Amino acid sequence: MKMRGMVPPDPETDVSRARYAVVYLPGCNRRRFPASCVDVVESAQKAVAAADATQRRFPARVLGPSKSSEGQRMYYLVEWLK
């Protein structure tokens, strides 16, 4: 999977991989999120069930975690779930 603007996953480990999550999105529409804004869940169904648009928590499939150049753990958006 090649995504522009993201740190590529380490091919020798399974640390950074696609996961389902609920993402807290406080402001503008972003493509990457600090780990503190991402709650990883077991399945797409659990992500959709835990989402709450009134609390700005949206279901997604994300890639990560990766370490940014600033040393933060980041997740990258693969797709928003419905």
Number of C-alpha atoms within 10 A of each C-alpha: 7 8 11 6 9 17 19 16 19 11 9 6 8 10 13 19 16 18 19 25 30 27 27 20 16 11 7 6 7 10 13 17 20 17 18 12 17 22 15 18 17 10 13 18 13 15 24 20 12 16 20 15 11 7 10 13 21 22 28 23 22 26 26 23 22 22 17 13 8 6 8 14 15 22 30 22 20 17 13 15 16 11
